[in-house]
Amino acid sequence: MPEIRHTPEAPTRTQALAPGESIEAHRHDDHQIVYAGSGVLAVTTEAGTWFAPGTRALWVPAGCVHAHRAHGHLDLRLLGLPADTNPLGLDAPTVLAVSPLLRELILAYTRDPHDDGPERLRLRAVLLDQLRASPQQPVQLPAPTDPRLAAVCDLLHESPADPRTLAALATAAGAGERTLSRLFRRELGMTFPQWRTQLRLYHALRLLADDVPVTTVAHRCGWSSTSAFIDVFRRAFGYTPGIHHRRVSGSGSPVRHRGEFTTPRSEDEIHDVRVHRHRT
């Protein structure tokens, strides 16, 4: 087993990661806020994988062993907080909603990490106030421990579009449907359909970050139609896949208030807006 890198302090800084690039497992004595200014970030611990597009940030508590992986060109923003100051009162990795204001505060605060002037201290105070007010978001793929459950999860990781029912997957894994249903709730804290939706959203974020068209992503991840995919994605992240694609490519921020759309700049986004208007 490789040695876990230990960094006493969690420095506030920015770091660019190429698609597929990763930061090996490590831990800090400080707490850390992790945010993707562009691209999509996946953070993995022994408990599972958390994924964060531009409307989400991740709280990593002091001492937690974690690794980063970039999907798309990642503009990684890291904000360290001393272990004796826990403004959120959280002792486990947690995904937080990022409002337009909080996004700008994070970007501004990490832009010049060596600045310790009074203006930046005031900026930090406002940033922490906004973090305290940020709702938690269940954007996680918990890691199974039971080998029967792990076998089913591995099958779907390999093929997110696999349409088989839990009963059919249970047969393939040599387990009972009721047993697996109980294991999903007990180990992963969600039902099988809820977990599969989270898995498909995770793979969708990865594919969109790799510049795969929205229609193709919907098909590869198992949605019955592109409009169904757009609807689930928008409900989960607050904006459409087309807007997400524009942000991860570095051409803009997707953060919008509910029901608000910018002027479309791509065929995917035009399609997203038309589907949204038709459905509402």
ChimeraX attribute file (.defattr): number of C-alpha atoms within 10 A of each C-alpha:
attribute: neighborCount
match mode: 1-to-1
recipient: residues
	/A:1	3
	/A:2	6
	/A:3	7
	/A:4	12
	/A:5	12
	/A:6	14
	/A:7	13
	/A:8	12
	/A:9	17
	/A:10	21
	/A:11	17
	/A:12	19
	/A:13	16
	/A:14	19
	/A:15	10
	/A:16	16
	/A:17	20
	/A:18	14
	/A:19	17
	/A:20	14
	/A:21	15
	/A:22	16
	/A:23	12
	/A:24	15
	/A:25	18
	/A:26	17
	/A:27	22
	/A:28	23
	/A:29	19
	/A:30	23
	/A:31	27
	/A:32	24
	/A:33	22
	/A:34	23
	/A:35	29
	/A:36	30
	/A:37	26
	/A:38	27
	/A:39	32
	/A:40	30
	/A:41	32
	/A:42	21
	/A:43	22
	/A:44	22
	/A:45	18
	/A:46	12
	/A:47	16
	/A:48	15
	/A:49	19
	/A:50	22
	/A:51	26
	/A:52	25
	/A:53	25
	/A:54	24
	/A:55	24
	/A:56	23
	/A:57	30
	/A:58	26
	/A:59	21
	/A:60	25
	/A:61	25
	/A:62	24
	/A:63	17
	/A:64	20
	/A:65	18
	/A:66	22
	/A:67	17
	/A:68	22
	/A:69	20
	/A:70	25
	/A:71	25
	/A:72	26
	/A:73	23
	/A:74	26
	/A:75	21
	/A:76	22
	/A:77	22
	/A:78	23
	/A:79	20
	/A:80	20
	/A:81	20
	/A:82	14
	/A:83	17
	/A:84	10
	/A:85	10
	/A:86	14
	/A:87	13
	/A:88	14
	/A:89	9
	/A:90	12
	/A:91	14
	/A:92	12
	/A:93	23
	/A:94	18
	/A:95	24
	/A:96	23
	/A:97	22
	/A:98	25
	/A:99	19
	/A:100	15
	/A:101	12
	/A:102	20
	/A:103	23
	/A:104	13
	/A:105	18
	/A:106	24
	/A:107	17
	/A:108	15
	/A:109	21
	/A:110	21
	/A:111	14
	/A:112	13
	/A:113	15
	/A:114	10
	/A:115	12
	/A:116	9
	/A:117	8
	/A:118	9
	/A:119	9
	/A:120	17
	/A:121	13
	/A:122	10
	/A:123	15
	/A:124	17
	/A:125	11
	/A:126	15
	/A:127	20
	/A:128	17
	/A:129	14
	/A:130	16
	/A:131	20
	/A:132	13
	/A:133	13
	/A:134	18
	/A:135	11
	/A:136	15
	/A:137	17
	/A:138	13
	/A:139	22
	/A:140	23
	/A:141	18
	/A:142	21
	/A:143	17
	/A:144	21
	/A:145	13
	/A:146	12
	/A:147	10
	/A:148	18
	/A:149	23
	/A:150	13
	/A:151	19
	/A:152	20
	/A:153	22
	/A:154	12
	/A:155	14
	/A:156	18
	/A:157	16
	/A:158	9
	/A:159	15
	/A:160	23
	/A:161	17
	/A:162	15
	/A:163	14
	/A:164	10
	/A:165	11
	/A:166	17
	/A:167	15
	/A:168	14
	/A:169	22
	/A:170	21
	/A:171	12
	/A:172	14
	/A:173	18
	/A:174	12
	/A:175	17
	/A:176	16
	/A:177	16
	/A:178	12
	/A:179	12
	/A:180	22
	/A:181	18
	/A:182	16
	/A:183	20
	/A:184	22
	/A:185	13
	/A:186	12
	/A:187	14
	/A:188	20
	/A:189	13
	/A:190	16
	/A:191	15
	/A:192	19
	/A:193	13
	/A:194	11
	/A:195	19
	/A:196	21
	/A:197	17
	/A:198	19
	/A:199	20
	/A:200	24
	/A:201	23
	/A:202	23
	/A:203	18
	/A:204	25
	/A:205	26
	/A:206	24
	/A:207	21
	/A:208	24
	/A:209	27
	/A:210	19
	/A:211	14
	/A:212	14
	/A:213	16
	/A:214	25
	/A:215	17
	/A:216	13
	/A:217	23
	/A:218	23
	/A:219	16
	/A:220	17
	/A:221	24
	/A:222	19
	/A:223	20
	/A:224	12
	/A:225	11
	/A:226	18
	/A:227	20
	/A:228	13
	/A:229	24
	/A:230	24
	/A:231	18
	/A:232	16
	/A:233	20
	/A:234	18
	/A:235	12
	/A:236	15
	/A:237	21
	/A:238	20
	/A:239	23
	/A:240	25
	/A:241	29
	/A:242	23
	/A:243	26
	/A:244	29
	/A:245	28
	/A:246	23
	/A:247	21
	/A:248	28
	/A:249	18
	/A:250	16
	/A:251	12
	/A:252	13
	/A:253	19
	/A:254	24
	/A:255	21
	/A:256	15
	/A:257	11
	/A:258	10
	/A:259	10
	/A:260	9
	/A:261	15
	/A:262	10
	/A:263	8
	/A:264	15
	/A:265	12
	/A:266	13
	/A:267	11
	/A:268	18
	/A:269	22
	/A:270	15
	/A:271	20
	/A:272	24
	/A:273	19
	/A:274	11
	/A:275	16
	/A:276	16
	/A:277	10
	/A:278	9
	/A:279	9
	/A:280	6
